[in-house]
């Protein structure tokens, strides 16, 4: 187990270092002068040179990289080209809104998908109810294939504009969370339900479940006590991975709902050519994904120690 943890930590550190270098290179890979692009072609040369000097872009690349990494250790992610506001403050103000959406969507997906997948498995066990199996596979397969932003547009059209039940945009109380969370949760719910069905079918075919059935245990007790724990191992692992995917994949959903999160901010910063803000948001997104994946790997090693032994 200690070898498993150490290997995961080393992999995390290497991936984080690659992410930092890639984020640093973002501004330097932009064609032309990013400062001139952000200030506009009519900006005076003196202003452009002063801004480049203030941002340290007039220094050699090694010195810029060293300064960037040193700033990260002190919490300095740079300064906005447009407003002069520290990027760290921009991210700190918007990150809770993005995390809130992603966490609620993950919880909603797990709460809906696990019972749905177990129900489908029980209904279709041993080849029974072919119609249910076909319908379940078709509906969940289609739901997984549809992008989140299309769900967002459809939900706004029907429930906000058509029925007027929910607000179409913005963050105005608890009711404003409903449509964005649904847009993010529909696809993951279908994916997790498919995994939960497969894991439930596997658990139903084990010897200890057959023995429990031979003892004529009630169905509710059999499924909750003997089948559910085995179903949850793979399902929760997938749920943790989906959390990181939802955080990174909420960009377009936030844009559709004008949600004041990081997704909305990164779209604004790219369109306004505010590259330090886009750079900082991308770095934070990547770090969160790496951290969640690390935690999932460590949790899986605790829940299923044999997986770490096999990898060794």
C-alpha atoms as a printed R data frame, in Angstrom:
    type eleno elety resid chain resno       x       y       z
1   ATOM     1    CA   UNK     A     1   0.000   0.000   0.000
2   ATOM     2    CA   UNK     A     2   2.820   2.439   0.824
3   ATOM     3    CA   UNK     A     3   4.410   1.684  -2.546
4   ATOM     4    CA   UNK     A     4   1.051   2.338  -4.236
5   ATOM     5    CA   UNK     A     5   0.658   5.707  -2.467
6   ATOM     6    CA   UNK     A     6   4.235   6.768  -3.244
7   ATOM     7    CA   UNK     A     7   3.855   5.868  -6.919
8   ATOM     8    CA   UNK     A     8   0.619   7.851  -7.159
9   ATOM     9    CA   UNK     A     9   2.181  10.881  -5.459
10  ATOM    10    CA   UNK     A    10   5.169  10.827  -7.826
11  ATOM    11    CA   UNK     A    11   2.841  10.572 -10.817
12  ATOM    12    CA   UNK     A    12   0.786  13.480  -9.469
13  ATOM    13    CA   UNK     A    13   3.898  15.640  -8.978
14  ATOM    14    CA   UNK     A    14   5.176  14.927 -12.499
15  ATOM    15    CA   UNK     A    15   1.754  15.615 -14.048
16  ATOM    16    CA   UNK     A    16   1.451  18.852 -12.070
17  ATOM    17    CA   UNK     A    17   4.899  19.983 -13.254
18  ATOM    18    CA   UNK     A    18   3.916  19.295 -16.878
19  ATOM    19    CA   UNK     A    19   0.692  21.233 -16.347
20  ATOM    20    CA   UNK     A    20   2.561  24.251 -14.945
21  ATOM    21    CA   UNK     A    21   4.979  24.310 -17.890
22  ATOM    22    CA   UNK     A    22   2.081  23.981 -20.353
23  ATOM    23    CA   UNK     A    23   0.184  26.823 -18.660
24  ATOM    24    CA   UNK     A    24   3.298  29.001 -18.735
25  ATOM    25    CA   UNK     A    25   3.836  28.255 -22.422
26  ATOM    26    CA   UNK     A    26   0.254  29.249 -23.246
27  ATOM    27    CA   UNK     A    27   0.974  32.969 -23.590
28  ATOM    28    CA   UNK     A    28   4.216  32.388 -25.507
29  ATOM    29    CA   UNK     A    29   2.520  30.088 -28.043
30  ATOM    30    CA   UNK     A    30  -0.034  32.736 -29.011
31  ATOM    31    CA   UNK     A    31   0.835  34.110 -32.473
32  ATOM    32    CA   UNK     A    32   2.097  37.671 -32.304
33  ATOM    33    CA   UNK     A    33   2.325  39.814 -29.196
34  ATOM    34    CA   UNK     A    34  -0.309  38.875 -26.598
35  ATOM    35    CA   UNK     A    35  -0.042  42.269 -24.926
36  ATOM    36    CA   UNK     A    36  -0.723  44.103 -28.192
37  ATOM    37    CA   UNK     A    37  -3.545  41.659 -28.967
38  ATOM    38    CA   UNK     A    38  -5.196  42.406 -25.619
39  ATOM    39    CA   UNK     A    39  -4.703  46.197 -25.750
40  ATOM    40    CA   UNK     A    40  -5.649  46.524 -29.411
41  ATOM    41    CA   UNK     A    41  -3.738  47.621 -32.530
42  ATOM    42    CA   UNK     A    42  -4.249  51.310 -31.718
43  ATOM    43    CA   UNK     A    43  -2.485  51.134 -28.340
44  ATOM    44    CA   UNK     A    44   0.629  53.347 -28.063
45  ATOM    45    CA   UNK     A    45   3.991  51.604 -28.198
46  ATOM    46    CA   UNK     A    46   4.945  53.116 -24.833
47  ATOM    47    CA   UNK     A    47   1.895  51.586 -23.158
48  ATOM    48    CA   UNK     A    48   2.602  48.171 -24.672
49  ATOM    49    CA   UNK     A    49   6.230  48.220 -23.585
50  ATOM    50    CA   UNK     A    50   5.278  49.359 -20.076
51  ATOM    51    CA   UNK     A    51   2.719  46.563 -19.793
52  ATOM    52    CA   UNK     A    52   5.230  43.990 -21.052
53  ATOM    53    CA   UNK     A    53   7.758  45.167 -18.471
54  ATOM    54    CA   UNK     A    54   5.169  45.099 -15.686
55  ATOM    55    CA   UNK     A    55   4.266  41.519 -16.594
56  ATOM    56    CA   UNK     A    56   7.911  40.475 -16.925
57  ATOM    57    CA   UNK     A    57   7.464  39.509 -20.585
58  ATOM    58    CA   UNK     A    58  10.593  41.447 -21.566
59  ATOM    59    CA   UNK     A    59  12.819  39.033 -19.640
60  ATOM    60    CA   UNK     A    60  14.450  35.831 -20.998
61  ATOM    61    CA   UNK     A    61  12.210  32.751 -20.988
62  ATOM    62    CA   UNK     A    62  14.099  30.926 -18.185
63  ATOM    63    CA   UNK     A    63  13.761  33.987 -15.952
64  ATOM    64    CA   UNK     A    64  10.061  34.263 -16.803
65  ATOM    65    CA   UNK     A    65   9.479  30.573 -15.997
66  ATOM    66    CA   UNK     A    66  11.345  30.883 -12.693
67  ATOM    67    CA   UNK     A    67   9.303  33.956 -11.793
68  ATOM    68    CA   UNK     A    68   6.051  32.232 -12.785
69  ATOM    69    CA   UNK     A    69   6.786  29.143 -10.692
70  ATOM    70    CA   UNK     A    70   7.908  31.280  -7.765
71  ATOM    71    CA   UNK     A    71   4.696  33.260  -8.000
72  ATOM    72    CA   UNK     A    72   2.633  30.065  -7.922
73  ATOM    73    CA   UNK     A    73   4.229  29.052  -4.618
74  ATOM    74    CA   UNK     A    74   3.197  32.411  -3.159
75  ATOM    75    CA   UNK     A    75  -0.315  32.280  -4.636
76  ATOM    76    CA   UNK     A    76   0.400  34.794  -7.407
77  ATOM    77    CA   UNK     A    77  -1.215  33.668 -10.680
78  ATOM    78    CA   UNK     A    78  -0.546  36.908 -12.503
79  ATOM    79    CA   UNK     A    79  -2.538  40.043 -13.234
80  ATOM    80    CA   UNK     A    80  -5.434  40.621 -15.603
81  ATOM    81    CA   UNK     A    81  -4.489  42.458 -18.809
82  ATOM    82    CA   UNK     A    82  -7.790  44.341 -18.815
83  ATOM    83    CA   UNK     A    83  -8.610  45.191 -15.204
84  ATOM    84    CA   UNK     A    84  -5.272  44.877 -13.422
85  ATOM    85    CA   UNK     A    85  -6.983  42.637 -10.862
86  ATOM    86    CA   UNK     A    86  -4.946  39.711  -9.459
87  ATOM    87    CA   UNK     A    87  -5.944  36.500 -11.228
88  ATOM    88    CA   UNK     A    88  -5.963  34.639  -7.901
89  ATOM    89    CA   UNK     A    89  -8.726  36.935  -6.630
90  ATOM    90    CA   UNK     A    90 -10.798  36.414  -9.785
91  ATOM    91    CA   UNK     A    91 -10.522  32.646  -9.421
92  ATOM    92    CA   UNK     A    92 -11.207  32.687  -5.669
93  ATOM    93    CA   UNK     A    93 -14.420  34.629  -6.255
94  ATOM    94    CA   UNK     A    94 -15.748  32.254  -8.934
95  ATOM    95    CA   UNK     A    95 -14.359  28.820  -8.020
96  ATOM    96    CA   UNK     A    96 -16.974  28.078  -5.290
97  ATOM    97    CA   UNK     A    97 -19.791  28.552  -7.823
98  ATOM    98    CA   UNK     A    98 -18.235  26.046 -10.233
99  ATOM    99    CA   UNK     A    99 -17.440  23.524  -7.481
100 ATOM   100    CA   UNK     A   100 -20.981  23.843  -6.147
101 ATOM   101    CA   UNK     A   101 -22.482  22.946  -9.510
102 ATOM   102    CA   UNK     A   102 -20.097  20.020 -10.045
103 ATOM   103    CA   UNK     A   103 -20.617  18.580  -6.544
104 ATOM   104    CA   UNK     A   104 -24.408  18.836  -6.750
105 ATOM   105    CA   UNK     A   105 -24.414  17.244 -10.212
106 ATOM   106    CA   UNK     A   106 -22.193  14.390  -8.992
107 ATOM   107    CA   UNK     A   107 -24.359  13.705  -5.940
108 ATOM   108    CA   UNK     A   108 -27.554  13.890  -8.015
109 ATOM   109    CA   UNK     A   109 -26.078  11.499 -10.588
110 ATOM   110    CA   UNK     A   110 -25.081   8.925  -7.963
111 ATOM   111    CA   UNK     A   111 -28.407   9.104  -6.114
112 ATOM   112    CA   UNK     A   112 -30.361   8.593  -9.328
113 ATOM   113    CA   UNK     A   113 -28.054   6.215 -11.188
114 ATOM   114    CA   UNK     A   114 -27.332   3.553  -8.569
115 ATOM   115    CA   UNK     A   115 -30.996   2.647  -7.879
116 ATOM   116    CA   UNK     A   116 -31.768   2.843 -11.611
117 ATOM   117    CA   UNK     A   117 -28.890   0.546 -12.526
118 ATOM   118    CA   UNK     A   118 -29.726  -1.954  -9.773
119 ATOM   119    CA   UNK     A   119 -33.387  -1.969 -10.798
120 ATOM   120    CA   UNK     A   120 -32.435  -2.636 -14.432
121 ATOM   121    CA   UNK     A   121 -30.094  -5.445 -13.369
122 ATOM   122    CA   UNK     A   122 -32.731  -7.170 -11.233
123 ATOM   123    CA   UNK     A   123 -35.322  -6.834 -14.006
124 ATOM   124    CA   UNK     A   124 -33.007  -8.223 -16.709
125 ATOM   125    CA   UNK     A   125 -31.175 -10.908 -14.695
126 ATOM   126    CA   UNK     A   126 -30.717 -14.229 -16.498
127 ATOM   127    CA   UNK     A   127 -31.984 -12.806 -19.792
128 ATOM   128    CA   UNK     A   128 -35.430 -11.832 -18.497
129 ATOM   129    CA   UNK     A   129 -37.389  -8.845 -19.841
130 ATOM   130    CA   UNK     A   130 -35.529  -8.333 -23.098
131 ATOM   131    CA   UNK     A   131 -37.662  -5.285 -23.808
132 ATOM   132    CA   UNK     A   132 -36.553  -3.587 -20.589
133 ATOM   133    CA   UNK     A   133 -32.917  -4.366 -21.361
134 ATOM   134    CA   UNK     A   134 -33.198  -2.943 -24.872
135 ATOM   135    CA   UNK     A   135 -35.000   0.187 -23.674
136 ATOM   136    CA   UNK     A   136 -32.507   0.746 -20.871
137 ATOM   137    CA   UNK     A   137 -29.536   0.371 -23.201
138 ATOM   138    CA   UNK     A   138 -31.025   2.637 -25.868
139 ATOM   139    CA   UNK     A   139 -32.097   5.420 -23.517
140 ATOM   140    CA   UNK     A   140 -28.892   5.505 -21.476
141 ATOM   141    CA   UNK     A   141 -26.700   5.190 -24.564
142 ATOM   142    CA   UNK     A   142 -28.429   8.146 -26.190
143 ATOM   143    CA   UNK     A   143 -28.275  10.177 -22.972
144 ATOM   144    CA   UNK     A   144 -24.520   9.648 -22.711
145 ATOM   145    CA   UNK     A   145 -23.958  10.701 -26.324
146 ATOM   146    CA   UNK     A   146 -25.721  14.084 -26.055
147 ATOM   147    CA   UNK     A   147 -23.382  16.966 -24.987
148 ATOM   148    CA   UNK     A   148 -24.170  18.856 -21.794
149 ATOM   149    CA   UNK     A   149 -24.667  22.209 -23.518
150 ATOM   150    CA   UNK     A   150 -27.479  20.742 -25.665
151 ATOM   151    CA   UNK     A   151 -29.230  19.619 -22.482
152 ATOM   152    CA   UNK     A   152 -28.721  23.131 -21.138
153 ATOM   153    CA   UNK     A   153 -30.293  24.756 -24.211
154 ATOM   154    CA   UNK     A   154 -33.224  22.311 -24.187
155 ATOM   155    CA   UNK     A   155 -33.881  22.820 -20.470
156 ATOM   156    CA   UNK     A   156 -33.799  26.610 -20.820
157 ATOM   157    CA   UNK     A   157 -36.138  26.467 -23.811
158 ATOM   158    CA   UNK     A   158 -38.703  24.220 -22.133
159 ATOM   159    CA   UNK     A   159 -38.622  25.059 -18.428
160 ATOM   160    CA   UNK     A   160 -37.395  28.669 -18.389
161 ATOM   161    CA   UNK     A   161 -38.710  30.259 -21.588
162 ATOM   162    CA   UNK     A   162 -41.652  27.960 -22.327
163 ATOM   163    CA   UNK     A   163 -43.072  27.168 -18.883
164 ATOM   164    CA   UNK     A   164 -41.387  29.913 -16.879
165 ATOM   165    CA   UNK     A   165 -40.817  27.568 -13.958
166 ATOM   166    CA   UNK     A   166 -37.118  28.294 -13.429
167 ATOM   167    CA   UNK     A   167 -34.944  31.363 -14.080
168 ATOM   168    CA   UNK     A   168 -33.198  31.190 -17.468
169 ATOM   169    CA   UNK     A   169 -29.830  32.537 -16.295
170 ATOM   170    CA   UNK     A   170 -27.829  33.840 -13.377
171 ATOM   171    CA   UNK     A   171 -27.486  32.733  -9.790
172 ATOM   172    CA   UNK     A   172 -30.562  33.809  -7.842
173 ATOM   173    CA   UNK     A   173 -31.162  31.489  -4.935
174 ATOM   174    CA   UNK     A   174 -31.475  27.714  -4.703
175 ATOM   175    CA   UNK     A   175 -33.976  27.432  -7.563
176 ATOM   176    CA   UNK     A   176 -31.387  28.734 -10.038
177 ATOM   177    CA   UNK     A   177 -29.260  25.613  -9.427
178 ATOM   178    CA   UNK     A   178 -31.895  23.214 -10.769
179 ATOM   179    CA   UNK     A   179 -31.455  23.578 -14.531
180 ATOM   180    CA   UNK     A   180 -27.618  23.795 -14.574
181 ATOM   181    CA   UNK     A   181 -27.335  20.773 -12.276
182 ATOM   182    CA   UNK     A   182 -29.755  18.793 -14.443
183 ATOM   183    CA   UNK     A   183 -27.857  19.730 -17.595
184 ATOM   184    CA   UNK     A   184 -24.620  18.485 -16.055
185 ATOM   185    CA   UNK     A   185 -26.112  15.397 -14.389
186 ATOM   186    CA   UNK     A   186 -28.167  13.740 -17.148
187 ATOM   187    CA   UNK     A   187 -25.245  12.276 -19.092
188 ATOM   188    CA   UNK     A   188 -23.260  11.077 -16.046
189 ATOM   189    CA   UNK     A   189 -26.435   9.561 -14.573
190 ATOM   190    CA   UNK     A   190 -26.902   7.430 -17.672
191 ATOM   191    CA   UNK     A   191 -23.231   6.381 -17.687
192 ATOM   192    CA   UNK     A   192 -23.163   5.462 -13.998
193 ATOM   193    CA   UNK     A   193 -26.472   3.582 -14.341
194 ATOM   194    CA   UNK     A   194 -24.949   1.405 -17.057
195 ATOM   195    CA   UNK     A   195 -21.931   0.648 -14.868
196 ATOM   196    CA   UNK     A   196 -24.154  -0.003 -11.834
197 ATOM   197    CA   UNK     A   197 -26.231  -2.479 -13.837
198 ATOM   198    CA   UNK     A   198 -23.141  -4.431 -14.917
199 ATOM   199    CA   UNK     A   199 -21.740  -4.484 -11.375
200 ATOM   200    CA   UNK     A   200 -25.092  -5.544  -9.933
201 ATOM   201    CA   UNK     A   201 -25.397  -8.405 -12.404
202 ATOM   202    CA   UNK     A   202 -21.900  -9.524 -11.445
203 ATOM   203    CA   UNK     A   203 -22.783  -9.411  -7.748
204 ATOM   204    CA   UNK     A   204 -26.047 -11.297  -8.318
205 ATOM   205    CA   UNK     A   205 -24.077 -14.147  -9.879
206 ATOM   206    CA   UNK     A   206 -21.710 -14.655  -6.938
207 ATOM   207    CA   UNK     A   207 -21.888 -17.667  -4.655
208 ATOM   208    CA   UNK     A   208 -22.694 -15.723  -1.492
209 ATOM   209    CA   UNK     A   209 -25.729 -14.124  -3.141
210 ATOM   210    CA   UNK     A   210 -26.921 -17.538  -4.291
211 ATOM   211    CA   UNK     A   211 -26.492 -18.773  -0.718
212 ATOM   212    CA   UNK     A   212 -28.446 -15.788   0.614
213 ATOM   213    CA   UNK     A   213 -31.239 -16.548  -1.834
214 ATOM   214    CA   UNK     A   214 -31.217 -20.181  -0.780
215 ATOM   215    CA   UNK     A   215 -31.815 -18.981   2.781
216 ATOM   216    CA   UNK     A   216 -34.852 -17.082   1.429
217 ATOM   217    CA   UNK     A   217 -33.704 -13.658   2.574
218 ATOM   218    CA   UNK     A   218 -36.147 -10.849   1.735
219 ATOM   219    CA   UNK     A   219 -35.362  -9.165  -1.572
220 ATOM   220    CA   UNK     A   220 -34.825  -5.741   0.005
221 ATOM   221    CA   UNK     A   221 -32.367  -7.115   2.545
222 ATOM   222    CA   UNK     A   222 -30.577  -9.183  -0.116
223 ATOM   223    CA   UNK     A   223 -30.086  -6.241  -2.462
224 ATOM   224    CA   UNK     A   224 -29.233  -3.603   0.129
225 ATOM   225    CA   UNK     A   225 -26.970  -5.675   2.329
226 ATOM   226    CA   UNK     A   226 -25.257  -8.081  -0.051
227 ATOM   227    CA   UNK     A   227 -25.456  -6.558  -3.534
228 ATOM   228    CA   UNK     A   228 -25.269  -2.795  -2.981
229 ATOM   229    CA   UNK     A   229 -21.823  -2.687  -1.244
230 ATOM   230    CA   UNK     A   230 -20.225  -4.540  -4.145
231 ATOM   231    CA   UNK     A   231 -21.974  -2.343  -6.679
232 ATOM   232    CA   UNK     A   232 -20.795   0.842  -4.991
233 ATOM   233    CA   UNK     A   233 -17.046   0.159  -5.251
234 ATOM   234    CA   UNK     A   234 -16.805   0.632  -9.002
235 ATOM   235    CA   UNK     A   235 -19.670   3.136  -9.050
236 ATOM   236    CA   UNK     A   236 -18.104   5.489  -6.504
237 ATOM   237    CA   UNK     A   237 -14.769   5.258  -8.295
238 ATOM   238    CA   UNK     A   238 -16.447   6.330 -11.524
239 ATOM   239    CA   UNK     A   239 -18.309   9.030  -9.598
240 ATOM   240    CA   UNK     A   240 -15.031  10.518  -8.393
241 ATOM   241    CA   UNK     A   241 -13.649  10.580 -11.922
242 ATOM   242    CA   UNK     A   242 -16.882  12.163 -13.157
243 ATOM   243    CA   UNK     A   243 -16.525  14.938 -10.580
244 ATOM   244    CA   UNK     A   244 -13.286  16.098 -12.165
245 ATOM   245    CA   UNK     A   245 -14.828  15.756 -15.616
246 ATOM   246    CA   UNK     A   246 -17.856  17.802 -14.568
247 ATOM   247    CA   UNK     A   247 -15.654  20.577 -13.156
248 ATOM   248    CA   UNK     A   248 -13.739  20.822 -16.415
249 ATOM   249    CA   UNK     A   249 -16.810  20.190 -18.588
250 ATOM   250    CA   UNK     A   250 -19.032  22.838 -17.042
251 ATOM   251    CA   UNK     A   251 -17.622  25.614 -19.249
252 ATOM   252    CA   UNK     A   252 -20.345  25.659 -21.905
253 ATOM   253    CA   UNK     A   253 -23.138  24.934 -19.419
254 ATOM   254    CA   UNK     A   254 -22.071  27.920 -17.325
255 ATOM   255    CA   UNK     A   255 -21.963  30.048 -20.454
256 ATOM   256    CA   UNK     A   256 -25.516  29.034 -21.443
257 ATOM   257    CA   UNK     A   257 -26.859  29.872 -17.985
258 ATOM   258    CA   UNK     A   258 -24.617  32.943 -17.483
259 ATOM   259    CA   UNK     A   259 -23.449  31.246 -14.314
260 ATOM   260    CA   UNK     A   260 -20.819  33.268 -12.396
261 ATOM   261    CA   UNK     A   261 -18.253  30.479 -12.300
262 ATOM   262    CA   UNK     A   262 -14.885  29.717 -13.812
263 ATOM   263    CA   UNK     A   263 -16.419  28.350 -17.002
264 ATOM   264    CA   UNK     A   264 -18.102  31.662 -17.756
265 ATOM   265    CA   UNK     A   265 -14.911  33.524 -16.875
266 ATOM   266    CA   UNK     A   266 -12.661  31.500 -19.149
267 ATOM   267    CA   UNK     A   267 -14.976  32.121 -22.112
268 ATOM   268    CA   UNK     A   268 -14.950  35.852 -21.329
269 ATOM   269    CA   UNK     A   269 -11.167  35.961 -20.913
270 ATOM   270    CA   UNK     A   270 -10.544  34.183 -24.230
271 ATOM   271    CA   UNK     A   271 -12.951  36.380 -26.186
272 ATOM   272    CA   UNK     A   272 -11.500  39.513 -24.551
273 ATOM   273    CA   UNK     A   273  -7.931  38.229 -25.008
274 ATOM   274    CA   UNK     A   274  -7.236  38.498 -21.288
275 ATOM   275    CA   UNK     A   275  -4.638  35.733 -21.450
276 ATOM   276    CA   UNK     A   276  -3.339  35.751 -17.840
277 ATOM   277    CA   UNK     A   277  -6.876  35.065 -16.568
278 ATOM   278    CA   UNK     A   278  -7.377  32.261 -19.102
279 ATOM   279    CA   UNK     A   279  -3.953  30.882 -18.155
280 ATOM   280    CA   UNK     A   280  -4.787  30.901 -14.447
281 ATOM   281    CA   UNK     A   281  -8.204  29.292 -14.906
282 ATOM   282    CA   UNK     A   282  -6.787  26.522 -17.092
283 ATOM   283    CA   UNK     A   283  -4.084  25.863 -14.497
284 ATOM   284    CA   UNK     A   284  -6.662  25.635 -11.703
285 ATOM   285    CA   UNK     A   285  -8.914  23.359 -13.776
286 ATOM   286    CA   UNK     A   286  -6.009  21.033 -14.527
287 ATOM   287    CA   UNK     A   287  -4.822  20.968 -10.909
288 ATOM   288    CA   UNK     A   288  -8.319  20.096  -9.671
289 ATOM   289    CA   UNK     A   289  -8.624  17.252 -12.188
290 ATOM   290    CA   UNK     A   290  -5.229  15.864 -11.170
291 ATOM   291    CA   UNK     A   291  -6.050  16.154  -7.469
292 ATOM   292    CA   UNK     A   292  -9.428  14.423  -7.812
293 ATOM   293    CA   UNK     A   293  -7.865  11.614  -9.840
294 ATOM   294    CA   UNK     A   294  -5.188  11.207  -7.164
295 ATOM   295    CA   UNK     A   295  -7.798  10.991  -4.400
296 ATOM   296    CA   UNK     A   296  -9.822   8.460  -6.397
297 ATOM   297    CA   UNK     A   297  -6.721   6.307  -6.933
298 ATOM   298    CA   UNK     A   298  -5.872   6.417  -3.219
299 ATOM   299    CA   UNK     A   299  -9.466   5.677  -2.200
300 ATOM   300    CA   UNK     A   300  -9.611   2.743  -4.609
301 ATOM   301    CA   UNK     A   301  -6.405   1.376  -3.110
302 ATOM   302    CA   UNK     A   302  -8.024   1.476   0.337
303 ATOM   303    CA   UNK     A   303 -11.357   0.002  -0.780
304 ATOM   304    CA   UNK     A   304  -9.771  -2.647  -3.012
305 ATOM   305    CA   UNK     A   305  -6.182  -3.362  -1.865
306 ATOM   306    CA   UNK     A   306  -5.832  -6.114  -4.483
307 ATOM   307    CA   UNK     A   307  -5.834  -3.474  -7.256
308 ATOM   308    CA   UNK     A   308  -2.648  -1.871  -5.921
309 ATOM   309    CA   UNK     A   309  -1.034  -5.261  -5.466
310 ATOM   310    CA   UNK     A   310  -1.817  -6.208  -9.090
311 ATOM   311    CA   UNK     A   311  -0.287  -2.958 -10.349
312 ATOM   312    CA   UNK     A   312   2.874  -3.595  -8.359
